[in-house]
Amino acid sequence: MLGGTLEQPYVFLAAVYGGMICGAIYSILRIIRHVTRKRWVYITADACFGVMAFIVMSVVLFAATEFYIRAYFFMGVVVGF
């Protein structure tokens, strides 16, 4: 459970790390899309990114805050991405 002010830096850093993981996944899929240049690969890569990003951010959000959504969590994800 979100204890208070002292846990906010931890939650923010967890969001930054989650954003970094999503950014790395996106970069890998972008390279795959660039190499193949086929439409079905674009669609599949976009769908895979959406699913993987959802899973990563769900795990990070649960581990850091037990699904309590705060504005600084989204700011951390943007900073990390």
N, C-alpha and C positions, 0 to 999 in steps of 0.2 A: 504494500500500500504506500501511497505517496505521503511521506512523513512531514515534509515541510520544506522550508527554505534551504536547508542544508543538502537536500537531495537534488535540487534543481540543476547544479552543475553536472552531476552524474547523469541525469536524464538528458541534458543537452548534449553531452559528449556521446552518450549512447546513440542519440539521434544522428549526430555527425558521423559516427562510425557506420551506422545503417545507411546513411546517404552515400558514404564512400563505397560501400559494398554494392549498392544499386548503380552507382556511377561506373564501377568496374565491370559489372555485368553488362551495362549498356555499351561500354566501349568494346567489349569482346563481341557482342552481337552486331555492333556497327561494322567491325572488321569482317565478320562473316558475310554481312549484307553486301559490303563493298566488293568482296572477292567474287561472289556468285552473280550478283546483279540480275536475279530472276525474281519475278513478282511474287511467286509463292513463298520464296525464302523471306522476302520482306514481311509478308503477312505472318508467317510462322515466327519469325524473330520478334516482331512486335508483340504477338500473343505470348510468347515465352517470356519476354521482358516484363509484361504486365503481371503475369502469374508469379514470376520469381520476385519481383519488387513487392508485390502484395505479401508474399510469404515472409520475406526478409523483414519488412516493416512491421508485420504483425508480431513476429517473434521478438523484435527489438522493443516494440511498444509494450508487449506483455512482460518481458523480462525487466524493463526499466520502471514501468508504472502500473502494471496490471490493468492495462487498457484505459487508464485515465488520460484523456487527450488534453494537452495544453498547447498554447500558441507557440511557446518557445521550442516545443518538440518539432513542429513543422519548420521553424526557422533553422534548427539544427540540421534537419534533413536537406534543406536547400543549401546551407553552407557546405555540407559534406558532399553533395552531388557535384 
